[in-house]
Amino acid sequence: MSHNSSEQQHIDEVKANLGYKEFIVMIATLMATNAIAIDIMLPAMTDMSHSLRMSGENDQHYIIFSYLIGFGLSQLLFGPISDRFGRRKPIIAGLIFYSLSSAACAFAPSFAWLLILRAIQGIGAAATRVLTVSVVRDIYGGRQMAEVMSIVMMVFMIVPVVAPAIGQAIMVFGHWQFIFLFMALAGTLIAFWVYFRLPETLYEERPLTFSSVGESLVMVLSNRVSLCYTLAFSMALGGLFCTLNTSQQIYDGIYHLGPWFPAAFALVAAFQALSAFLNSLFVGRFGMRKISHSLLLIFCFASLIWFIGSISAGGSTPFIYFMVLLIIIMFSYGGLGANFNSLAMEPLGKVAGTASSVFGFLQTIIGAGLGFVIAQKFDGTTIPIAGGFFLLSCGAIILILIAEKGRLFSGARHRSHVTLMNSDKD
């Protein structure tokens, strides 16, 4: 039996053992551990600020930022490890780490200790982000991978819809510490699910040596298309992380929604999920480039309108205009993730673990850094946030033009015979 035939047989066995529906739900759930760690605590930010005696209103941004730093930096480690030892064991180890650190956060004696433990929690969650993308790439490629990732993102995006409401409900019956105990329990249950149901998806292990890791990194960073799409999505993530950092301050502080904050947040997140669902339906027909490039331009235009409107209104637009524009922006974002990540991963299937870790590292660190810097400019109005969104979208467009040699929608033609069967036919 040839190498390619043997690899295809392995892929077929994995698909048969787990089943398509359970595979989608499991991958989405694994990715959701990261979203849960951020979104579920948003309604508790004010209580955490008082309880931990934060000195300034914008100090609450560090709770998310510290988590993202641990989450981003550790992704460089998990990729090479998974290319050597497989995907399954590192995922389980990461979930155990995530659960233990979540429980420890509930007993943090000070704000400084909470930030340290949040960074450690991010390290455990990083395994779920890097390795789930690698698992999908092990089994699928090209537009088929984009379709799978779109469905995964659709299920995954249900979490931002319900997570703040869950956090709000937990706050009704207990203190903010109970939210972290909930995360610890969820992580433990997911670890058991993976242990009993997920087979190993990696077909051929790569040696874990400094030279092999270095060669893989060079391969990842020297690919123009992969790197530019990753950096472009990093810019888009900067806007998302900025929104997460300032959501409580905007929804409650500016628009005084109070207990209706989770409902407004859920409405916006629902349109992200809708975008991912529509992308899964149409990406096979129109291609990743046509859809994602169109959405990026909409992202940019809506951000510009929001920025101009905020200035014209003297600081913040009326709530209805704010919601409409933010829904448009987040709808655009919902269709970018699966397509941009699939386009970035497509040329690098042989080093999928390392590629996913490098891309995840860059996206998280750059996105978190940009989002944090913009969020720190929050001054009680939406002007700096809207302006930041517009600048980020412009930067993303420039990077896409570099990746595609000045062509949007169709892009440069792929000539590699390796991706001929599954590549994007744009």
C-alpha positions in Angstrom: 0.0 0.0 0.0 1.4 3.4 -1.0 2.0 6.2 1.6 -0.9 8.3 0.2 -3.3 5.3 0.3 -2.3 4.4 3.8 -2.8 8.0 5.0 -6.2 8.2 3.3 -7.2 4.9 5.0 -6.2 6.4 8.4 -8.3 9.5 7.7 -11.3 7.3 6.7 -11.0 5.3 9.9 -10.9 8.5 12.0 -14.1 9.8 10.3 -15.8 6.4 10.8 -14.9 6.1 14.5 -16.1 9.5 15.6 -18.8 10.5 13.1 -19.2 13.8 11.3 -21.8 15.4 13.7 -19.9 14.4 16.9 -16.7 15.6 15.3 -18.1 19.0 14.6 -19.6 19.4 18.0 -16.5 18.2 19.8 -14.2 20.6 17.8 -16.6 23.5 18.4 -16.7 22.6 22.1 -13.0 22.5 22.4 -12.6 25.9 20.8 -15.4 27.2 23.1 -13.3 26.7 26.2 -11.4 29.8 25.1 -14.5 31.8 24.5 -16.1 30.7 27.8 -12.9 31.9 29.7 -13.6 35.4 28.3 -17.3 35.9 27.6 -18.8 34.3 30.7 -17.2 36.8 33.1 -18.1 40.0 31.3 -21.2 40.7 33.5 -19.0 40.2 36.6 -16.4 42.8 35.7 -17.8 45.5 37.9 -18.1 43.1 40.9 -14.6 41.9 40.3 -13.3 45.5 40.2 -14.8 46.2 43.6 -13.9 42.9 45.2 -10.2 43.1 44.1 -9.9 46.8 44.7 -8.8 47.8 41.2 -7.5 51.4 41.1 -9.0 52.5 37.7 -12.0 51.7 35.5 -9.7 50.6 32.6 -7.8 48.2 34.9 -10.4 45.5 34.2 -9.0 45.2 30.7 -6.0 43.4 32.3 -8.2 40.5 33.3 -8.8 39.6 29.6 -5.3 40.8 28.4 -3.4 38.6 30.9 -5.4 35.5 29.8 -4.7 36.3 26.2 -0.9 36.7 26.8 -0.7 33.2 28.3 -3.0 31.9 25.6 -0.9 33.4 22.8 2.7 32.7 24.0 2.1 29.0 24.8 0.7 28.2 21.4 4.3 28.2 20.0 4.9 25.2 22.3 1.9 23.1 21.6 2.2 23.0 17.8 5.7 21.3 17.6 4.7 19.0 20.5 1.6 17.8 18.7 3.5 17.2 15.5 5.8 14.9 17.5 3.4 13.2 20.0 0.0 13.6 18.3 -3.0 15.7 19.0 -5.0 13.7 21.5 -2.7 13.6 24.5 -1.7 17.3 24.5 -5.4 18.3 24.2 -6.3 16.2 27.3 -3.3 17.6 29.2 -4.3 21.2 28.2 -7.8 20.7 29.4 -6.6 19.4 32.8 -4.3 22.4 33.1 -7.2 24.7 32.2 -9.5 23.1 34.8 -7.0 23.3 37.7 -6.1 26.9 37.0 -9.8 27.9 36.6 -10.4 26.5 40.1 -7.4 28.4 41.4 -8.7 31.7 40.0 -11.7 31.4 42.2 -9.5 31.6 45.3 -7.2 34.4 44.1 -6.3 36.5 47.1 -5.6 39.7 45.1 -5.8 41.3 41.7 -2.2 40.6 40.9 -2.6 36.9 41.7 -5.8 36.7 39.6 -3.8 38.1 36.6 -1.1 35.5 37.1 -3.6 32.7 37.4 -5.5 34.0 34.3 -2.3 33.8 32.3 -1.8 30.2 33.5 -5.4 29.4 32.5 -4.7 30.8 29.1 -1.8 28.3 28.7 -4.1 25.4 29.2 -6.7 26.8 26.8 -4.0 27.3 24.1 -3.9 23.5 23.6 -7.5 23.5 22.6 -7.1 26.3 20.0 -3.9 25.1 18.3 -4.7 21.4 18.3 -8.4 21.6 17.2 -7.4 23.5 14.0 -4.6 20.9 13.5 -7.1 18.0 13.9 -9.4 19.5 11.3 -6.4 20.1 8.9 -5.3 16.4 9.5 -8.6 15.2 8.0 -9.8 17.9 5.6 -8.3 20.4 3.2 -9.2 23.3 0.8 -12.8 24.3 0.6 -13.9 21.2 2.5 -11.8 22.5 5.4 -13.4 25.9 5.1 -16.8 24.4 5.1 -16.0 22.3 8.2 -14.5 25.3 10.0 -17.5 27.4 9.1 -19.8 25.0 10.7 -17.5 24.7 13.7 -17.4 28.5 14.0 -21.2 28.6 13.8 -21.6 26.2 16.7 -18.6 27.8 18.5 -20.2 31.3 18.2 -23.3 30.1 20.1 -21.0 30.5 23.2 -20.8 34.3 23.1 -24.6 34.3 22.7 -25.2 32.3 25.9 -22.0 32.8 28.0 -22.8 36.3 29.4 -26.3 35.1 30.3 -24.8 32.1 32.1 -22.4 34.4 33.9 -25.3 36.7 34.8 -27.3 33.7 36.1 -24.4 32.5 38.2 -24.0 35.9 39.7 -27.7 35.8 40.8 -27.0 32.7 42.9 -23.5 33.4 44.0 -20.3 35.5 43.8 -18.1 35.9 40.7 -15.8 33.2 42.0 -18.5 30.6 41.1 -18.0 31.5 37.5 -14.4 30.1 37.6 -15.6 27.0 39.4 -18.1 26.5 36.6 -15.2 26.8 34.0 -13.2 24.2 36.0 -16.1 21.7 35.9 -16.7 22.3 32.2 -13.1 21.7 31.4 -13.0 18.5 33.3 -16.1 17.1 31.6 -14.7 18.0 28.1 -11.4 16.2 29.0 -13.3 13.0 29.8 -15.2 13.3 26.5 -12.0 13.7 24.5 -10.3 10.8 26.4 -13.1 8.3 25.5 -14.1 9.5 22.1 -11.4 11.3 20.1 -9.0 9.0 18.2 -5.5 10.2 17.2 -5.8 12.1 13.9 -2.1 12.6 13.2 -0.9 10.1 10.6 2.9 10.6 10.6 4.8 12.1 13.5 7.7 14.5 12.9 10.9 14.4 15.0 11.0 16.9 17.9 14.4 18.5 17.4 15.5 22.1 17.3 16.4 21.8 13.7 13.0 20.4 12.6 11.1 23.0 14.6 13.3 25.7 13.1 12.7 24.4 9.6 8.9 24.3 10.2 8.9 27.9 11.5 10.9 29.1 8.5 8.4 27.3 6.2 5.5 29.0 8.0 6.9 32.5 8.2 8.3 32.5 4.7 5.0 31.7 2.9 3.7 35.1 1.8 0.0 34.1 1.5 -0.1 32.2 4.8 1.7 35.0 6.8 -0.3 37.9 5.3 -3.7 36.2 5.9 -2.7 35.4 9.5 -1.6 39.0 10.1 -4.8 40.3 8.5 -6.9 38.2 10.8 -4.8 39.4 13.7 -5.9 43.0 12.8 -9.5 41.9 12.7 -9.1 40.1 16.1 -7.8 43.4 17.5 -11.2 44.9 17.0 -12.9 41.8 18.6 -10.7 41.9 21.6 -11.2 45.6 22.0 -15.0 45.0 21.9 -14.7 42.3 24.6 -12.5 44.6 26.8 -14.9 47.5 26.6 -18.3 45.8 26.3 -19.3 46.3 29.9 -18.2 49.9 29.8 -20.0 50.7 26.6 -23.3 48.7 27.1 -23.6 49.6 30.7 -21.5 52.7 31.2 -22.6 54.6 28.1 -26.0 53.1 27.2 -27.0 52.1 30.8 -28.4 48.7 29.9 -27.8 47.2 33.3 -29.2 43.6 33.4 -30.0 43.9 29.6 -26.3 43.9 28.8 -26.1 40.1 28.2 -29.2 40.3 25.8 -27.6 43.1 23.7 -24.3 41.2 23.7 -26.1 38.0 22.7 -27.9 39.7 19.8 -24.6 40.9 18.3 -23.0 37.5 18.8 -25.9 35.8 17.1 -25.2 37.7 13.9 -21.6 36.4 14.1 -23.0 32.9 14.2 -25.3 33.6 11.4 -22.4 34.8 9.2 -20.4 31.6 9.9 -23.5 29.5 9.0 -24.1 31.3 5.8 -20.4 31.0 5.0 -20.6 27.3 5.4 -23.4 27.2 2.8 -21.9 29.4 0.2 -18.1 29.0 0.5 -18.2 26.0 -1.8 -20.0 27.9 -4.5 -18.3 31.3 -4.3 -14.9 30.5 -2.8 -13.1 31.7 0.3 -11.6 34.8 -1.3 -14.7 36.3 -2.8 -16.6 35.9 0.5 -13.9 37.0 2.9 -12.6 39.9 0.8 -16.2 41.3 0.5 -16.8 41.0 4.2 -13.6 42.8 5.0 -14.6 45.7 2.8 -18.0 45.9 4.6 -16.1 45.7 7.9 -14.0 48.7 6.9 -17.0 50.8 5.6 -19.2 50.2 8.6 -16.3 51.1 11.0 -15.8 54.4 9.1 -19.5 55.2 9.4 -19.4 54.4 13.1 -16.4 56.6 13.6 -17.8 59.6 11.7 -21.2 59.1 13.4 -19.6 59.1 16.9 -17.8 62.3 16.2 -20.9 63.9 14.8 -23.0 62.9 17.8 -20.4 64.4 20.2 -19.0 61.2 21.5 -21.4 58.3 21.0 -24.1 57.5 18.5 -27.7 56.8 19.6 -28.0 53.2 20.8 -30.0 52.0 17.8 -27.3 53.2 15.4 -24.6 51.7 17.5 -26.3 48.3 17.5 -26.9 48.3 13.8 -23.3 49.2 13.0 -21.8 46.8 15.5 -24.0 44.0 14.1 -22.8 44.7 10.6 -19.2 44.7 11.8 -19.5 41.5 13.8 -21.4 39.9 11.0 -18.5 40.6 8.7 -16.1 39.3 11.3 -18.0 36.0 11.7 -17.2 35.1 8.1 -13.6 36.1 8.2 -12.2 33.6 10.7 -12.9 30.3 8.9 -11.8 31.6 5.5 -8.7 33.5 6.5 -7.4 30.6 8.7 -8.2 28.1 5.9 -6.3 30.2 3.4 -3.4 30.5 5.8 -3.3 26.8 6.6 -3.8 25.4 3.1 -0.2 25.5 1.8 1.2 24.1 5.1 -0.6 20.7 5.6 2.7 18.8 6.3 3.5 21.1 9.3 -0.1 21.8 10.4 0.6 21.6 14.1 3.5 24.1 13.9 1.7 26.2 11.4 -1.4 26.4 13.6 0.6 27.3 16.7 2.6 30.0 14.9 -0.6 31.5 13.4 -2.4 31.2 16.8 0.5 32.9 18.5 0.7 35.8 16.1 -3.1 36.3 15.9 -3.5 36.2 19.7 -0.5 38.3 20.7 -1.0 40.9 17.9 -4.8 41.0 18.2 -4.7 41.2 22.0 -2.0 43.9 22.0 -3.9 46.0 19.5 -7.2 45.5 21.2 -5.7 46.3 24.6 -4.1 49.5 23.3 -7.3 50.7 21.7 -9.4 49.8 24.8 -7.0 51.7 27.0 -8.0 54.8 25.0 -11.6 54.5 26.2 -12.7 57.8 27.5 -16.4 57.4 28.0 -17.2 57.7 24.3 -17.1 55.3 21.3 -14.9 57.6 19.3 -11.5 55.9 20.0 -13.1 52.4 19.7 -14.7 53.2 16.3 -11.5 54.9 15.0 -9.5 51.9 16.1 -11.8 49.5 14.2 -11.4 51.6 11.0 -7.6 51.7 11.2 -7.5 47.9 11.9 -9.7 47.1 8.9 -7.5 49.3 6.6 -4.4 47.5 7.8 -6.1 44.1 7.1 -7.0 45.2 3.5 -3.4 46.3 2.8 -2.1 42.9 4.0 -4.6 41.0 1.8 -3.5 43.1 -1.2 0.1 42.1 -0.4 -0.8 38.4 -0.1 -2.7 38.4 -3.4 -0.3 40.7 -5.3 -2.8 43.5 -5.5 -5.8 41.4 -6.5 -9.0 41.1 -4.4 -11.7 38.5 -4.8 -9.9 36.2 -7.1 -6.3 36.5 -5.9 -3.1 35.0 -7.3 -3.4 31.5 -8.8 -2.1 28.6 -6.8 0.3 26.4 -8.8 1.3 23.8 -6.3 0.3 20.3 -7.3 0.1 19.4 -3.6 -3.1 21.4 -3.1 -4.5 20.7 -6.6 -7.2 18.3 -5.4 -8.5 20.3 -2.4 -7.4 23.8 -3.1 -9.6 26.8 -3.4 -10.6 27.1 -7.0 -10.9 30.8 -7.0 
